[in-house]
Amino acid sequence: MSFTRTLYAATAMALVTAGGALAENLVIATVNNGDMIRMQGLTQDFTDKTGHTVEWVTLEENVLRQRVTTDIAAKGGSFDIMTIGMYETPIWAANEWLVPLDDLSAEYDADDILPAMKGGLSYEGTMYAAPFYGESSMIMYRKDLMEKAGMEMPEAPTWSFIREAAAAMTDRDNEINGICLRGKAGWGEGGAFITAMSNSFGARWFDEDWNAQFDTQPWKDTLEFYVGMMNESGPTGYATNGFNENLNLFQQGKCGMWIDATVAASFVTNPNDSEVADSVGFALAPDNGLGKRSNWLWAWALAIPAGTQKEAAAKEFIEWSTSKGYIELVAANEGWANVPPGARISLYENANYKDVPFAKMTLDSILSADPQNPTVDPVPYVGIQFAAIPEFAGIATEVSQEFSAVYAGQQSIDEALEKAQALTNDAMEAAGYR
């Protein structure tokens, strides 16, 4: 046999997986957070088991949402797997843009997925995206700074307590901000935070007839409280801070409190990355005594765009990356505190995980979130930090830009709310809701 034929035969054998199918190269679009970056470091395990290789396209959250939405709507075919969430999944499934995940293996055990996560990633009872991790939001705080301020964090604090504690912990001379919160424009960045916060103030995006509600007192109360507290006790430039920026500030010891995704708990308590790892405490997201806390519900999940030529290999990757086995793999390499949380029932029944200091608060936060009844007054939509309608992402991105302009001192709260009211009603009328 000639050298050329020998090389061809070897190459052909290398392209066949253990199951006899052709090995594929999967292109995956994902968000640039720590858990997804950790997965990239473990991908060789998937390749070793299946023969498939993976090409990652890692993007900042706002950019990811724009790229994957544009690609799937235009049937661009750039990706074999997309990282999406609870907002996109049922809407895209209704449009037949996603491959149903109703034939995953018995070993995968889809019934082990937390009902809140599975429900939010399903359409008409069928799951269309598998949760890599699930999250709510909660308070992460410096126990040492709270003690120094002479205060004690309740397990379920009010917003008035948080503002008082933030002011007491602020130490500008030593670059310590009492509180760090998202202000960055984007419906899933600062928009998500302020919407979840507004629920606890009695605000809502729409009334039952789809009329915008930004001209109501609860929205004004929300923004006045947020801006007042952040100007008193927040970091300079908070108008451009999102999840990653606040994570870095907290890990560097520059935040007394941070209210954000429960998934951040493993990062702020990791001594390899966080300068304050040994002094972090946790509490439920704040409320105002109106019956709604300001925590959200979300899952970063993996979905397969309809029309991909690599559906079988993509399902193999989803099974690998969202399985009980993957959790064990992360635990073996990184420790139980760093496994992807909030997706599987069995994780919270695992004796190894029960000793993780934030495990119970994460689960309690997830279970307390109610996307079917997110607000004090009734609403026609489902979703806590979003309204699950196709038009929401575009509208909320514009609204969040107006709010961020307030945070940056570029316009008043009244001006921003007036603009938000007008643009939201205009968009809803154009879409035929009103």
N, C-alpha and C positions, 0 to 999 in steps of 0.2 A: 504494500500500500504506500502511495506517495505521501510526502510530508503534508501536502495540501489536503488530501483526503483524510489523513489522520487528524489534522487540525479541525476539519469540518465535523468529523464524527465526535470528537471530544467536545466541541462547542455545542453540538446538537444534544448530547447527553447532559450537558450543564444546564440546558434550557428546560429540562424536564423535572418536575417536582417529584417528591416521594410518592404522591398519589397518581402519577402517570400523566398529569396534565402539563401543559406548557407553563413554564415559569414566566411571571409577568413583572413588569416594573410599574408600580403604582405611584401615581402623583397625588399627594395629599395636601390640601390647603388647611392650615391651622393657625391658631392664635399664639402670640408670643408670650404666653404665661409659663410659669415654672413647671407646672405639671406636664404640659405638652412638650416642653423642651426636654424634660426628664425622659419622656417616652422615646424621643428621638435617640437618646443615648442607649436605649435598650432594644432598639429595633433589630439589631443583629440576631437576637433570640428568635424573632419572627422569621427572618430570612433562613436561619439554620433549620427551623422546623418545617418550613413550607417551600423554600427555594425562591420565593418571590422577593424582589428588592423594592425599596421604597425611596421615593424622591420627595423631600419635604419642601413646601412653599410656606414659610413662616412669616406672618404678617401682624402688624399692630391691629388691635381690635376693630377700630373704625374702618381701617383699610380692608381687613378681611371681610367684613360684612359687605362692603361695597363691591369687592372683587367677586365674591361667590354669588351674590345676588345678580350682578350683571351677567356673569357667565351662565348661570343656570337658566335665567329668563331668556337669554339669547341662544340657548342650546350650544354654547361655545365649546363644550367638551374638553376644557383645559384640565379638569381634575377628575380623578376616579373616586375620591372620597373627599367630602367637605366637612369641616368642623362648623356646626351650626347649633342653634339653641331652641328653646321652647317656643320662641316667637315664630321663627321661620317654619319649623317642622310641620305643624298642621296646615298652615297656609299653602306651603309648597306641595304637600301631599294631596291636598284638594285639587291642585292644578296638575296632578300626575307628573310632577317633576322629580319625584324620588322613588327609589326601588323599595317596596315593602320588605320589612325584615320579619316575615312571618314563617320562615322556614329555617331558622337557626337551629343548631344541633341540640339534642336533648342534654348533652353534657354542658352546653352553655348555660342552661337553666334561666331562661328569660323571666320565669315566675319569681326569681330571687331579686329582681330589680324593685326598688322601693316604689310603691304604687304612685306616689306623687310625681316621681320622675317618669315612670312608664306612661302614665296618663298624659303628662304634658308633652310627650314625644310621640303621641299616637294620633291617628285620625280615623274616626269611625271604628274604634276598637282595635286597629292594627298599628303596631309600632313601626315607625318609619326612620327613626334614628336611635342609636344606642348610646346611653349616657356614659361618657368617659368618667366624668364625676358630676355630682349634684351639689348644689349649694343653696344656702340662704345667705343672710347677712347678719352680723352680730358686732358687738363692741369688743375690740381688743385694746387693752390698756396696760399702762405701766403701774404695777402694784407698788413699786417703790416711790414713784412720784405721787400716787394717790395717798399713800401713807404720810409722805412729807407734807402734803397739803392739809393733813388732818381730817381726811374724809374717807369714807368706806363705800365702795361700789356695791349697790344692791344687785341682786341677780336679775331683776327686771326694772331698770331705772326709768325715770321720766326725762323728757327733754330739758325741763328746767334744772334738774340735777346735773345733767351732762353739761349744760352751759356754765353752771356755777363751778363745777369741777374743772372744766377747761380753763376758765379764768384763773383758778387757784393754782393750776399746774404750769401755766405759761411763765416762761423765764426767758425773755428776749435776750438778755445779756449772755446767756449760755446756749442760744439757738434752740431752745425747747419750746415748741408750739403745743398749747394745751390740747388741740384737736386737729386732725388732718382728715379732710373729706373731699370727695370728688367735686370738681367744678368744671372739668373739661367738657367741651361741646361734643355732642354725639348722643343719640337716643339710648345707647347701651352703656354710655360712660356717665357723665354728670347728669344726663337726662334720667337714667335709671335711678340714680340715688335720690334726686329731688322729687321724683314721682313717688317712690316708696315712702319718703319722708312726708310728703304731702298727705298721704292716706291717713297718717296718724294725727294730722291737723284737721281732718274732716273734709279735705279737698277731693276732687275727682276730675278726670279729664272731660267727661261728658255727662249730661243728665240722661234720663231715660229716653229722650227724644233725639239724642245725638247732638245737642247743643253744647258748644264749648263752654267751660265753666271758669275760665281764667279771670273773669270779671267779678268773681265772688270773694268774700272776705277770707275764707280758709286758704286760698292760694296766696293772697297778700300776706296773711299771717305767716305762712310757711317761708316765703322768701325773705320777709323782714327778719324773722328769727334766724334763718340760715346766714344771711349776710351779716347781721349784727354779731353773731357768735364767731363767724370766721374772721371778721375784721378785728375783733377783740383778741382772738386766741388762735387763729389759723396761720399757716405759713404764707410768706410773701409769694405772690403769683399763683394762688390757689385756683384761679380761673382756668389754668392750663394743666392742672394736676388730675390724672386719672388713677387707675388701679396701680400701675407699675410705679408711677412717681411717688405716690403715697407709701407704697410698700418700701421703697428705698429710704424714704424719710424715717419711717418707723424703725426699720432695721438699723439705721444709723443713730438711733436714740434721740431723734428730733421731734417726736410726737408723744404727747401724753396719752392720747386716745386716738383710735382709728376705727371708724364704723365702715365695714366693707364686707366683701365676700368671705364666708366661713372657710373657704379653701385656703385663704391666706394664713390661717393659723399655723400650718406646718412650716411656713416660711419664716414667720416671726419668732418661732420657737426653735429654729434650727441654729445651734451654736456656730456652725460653719459659716453662716450668712448673716446672722443677726447679733448685733452687739448687746442686745437687751434680752436675749433668749430666756434667761433664767428668772426674769421678773415680769412675765406677761400673764395677765389674767383675762377672763372672758365673761361677758354678760349678754343678755338678750338685747336686741335693738330697742331703742327708747320708744315710749308712747306718750300720750297726753291725757290718758284716762278716758278716752273716747271709745275704747274697745278694739282699736286697731294699732298694732305695732308697726314700726317703719322698716320691717325686714321684707326682702324680696324672695322669690323662688326662681331658680335657674338651673339649667344643666348645659354644660358644653358637651355636645354629642357628635357622633360620627354618622354621616349619612352618605348614601350612594346616589349620585344623580342618574336619573333615568336616561337610557341610551348609551351608557358606558359599555365598552366592549370587554371590560374586565370585571364583570359583576361577580363571578365566582371567587376570584382572588380577592376582590374588595371585601366580600363577606368573610373570607378567612381572616383578613386583617381586623375587621370589626370584632369578630369572635375573640381573636387573640388579645386585642387591646382593651376590651371592656369586660374581660372574664375574671372569674375568681382566681384563675392561674396567674393573670397579670398582676393582681393585687399581691399574691404570694411572691412573685418575681421582684416587685418593688420593695416589699418588706425585707427580702433576703439581701438586696443590694443597698437599700437606703434606710431601713428601719421602719417599724410599723407607723410611726408618726407621719411618714411621708407617702403613705399609700393614697391613691385617689379616693376621696371620701364621698359620702352622700349618695351613692348609687345603688348599693346592694344591701339587702336585709342582713345577709350572713355576716357582713363586716361588723355590724353592731352587736352581733351575737358571739363574735370571736373573742375569746378570753384574752388574747394577745392585744387586741385593740381597745378593750375596755379600760386599760390603764393609761391610754393616751389622754392628756389633760383636757383637750378640747373636744373629745369625741362626743360626750353627752350634750354639751352646749350646741354643737353643730346639729345633732339629730333633733334636739328640742326646737331649734330655730327652724329647721326644715318642716317639722310637723306642725308648727304654729302658723305657717304661711298658708293662706287660703285663697288661691287664685280665682275660685268661683265667687267669692264674696270679699273683694279686696278693699272695699271702702266703707265708710260709716253710712252714707246714704246709698240707695240702690243705683246700679249702673247697668247698661246694656251690654257690657263687654266682660270678657274673661281676661285675667292677667293682673299682676300686682304692680310691677314696674313698667308694664306696657299694656296696651289694649290690643288684643289679638285680632286685628283687622289689617288687611294688606296696606292700607294707606298710612298706618301709624308710623312706620319707620321714617318716611319722608317728612311727615308733619312734625314728629317729635325731634328730629334732627334740627329743623329750623327753629323750633321753640327753644331747644337747648342752646342754640347759638345766641338767641336773644338773652337768655338767662346768664350765659357766660359773659356777655357784654356788660351786664349789671355787676357781676363779680369783679370784672376788670375796671369798674368805675367809668365805663363809657356811656352808660345811660341809667335812668332811674328805674326802680322797681315798677312804678306805675306805667312808664313807657313800655317796658318789656311785656307786661301783662296785657296791655292794650294791643300790642302787636301780635302776641300769642293768640289772643281771642279772635282777632280778625283773620289771621292766616289760617287758623284751625277751622273756623266756620266756613271760610271760602273754599278750603280744600274738601271739606265734608259735603258742601253743597255741590261742588263740581263732581264729586264721586257718587252723588245721588242719595246720600243719607238723609238730606233735609229738603 
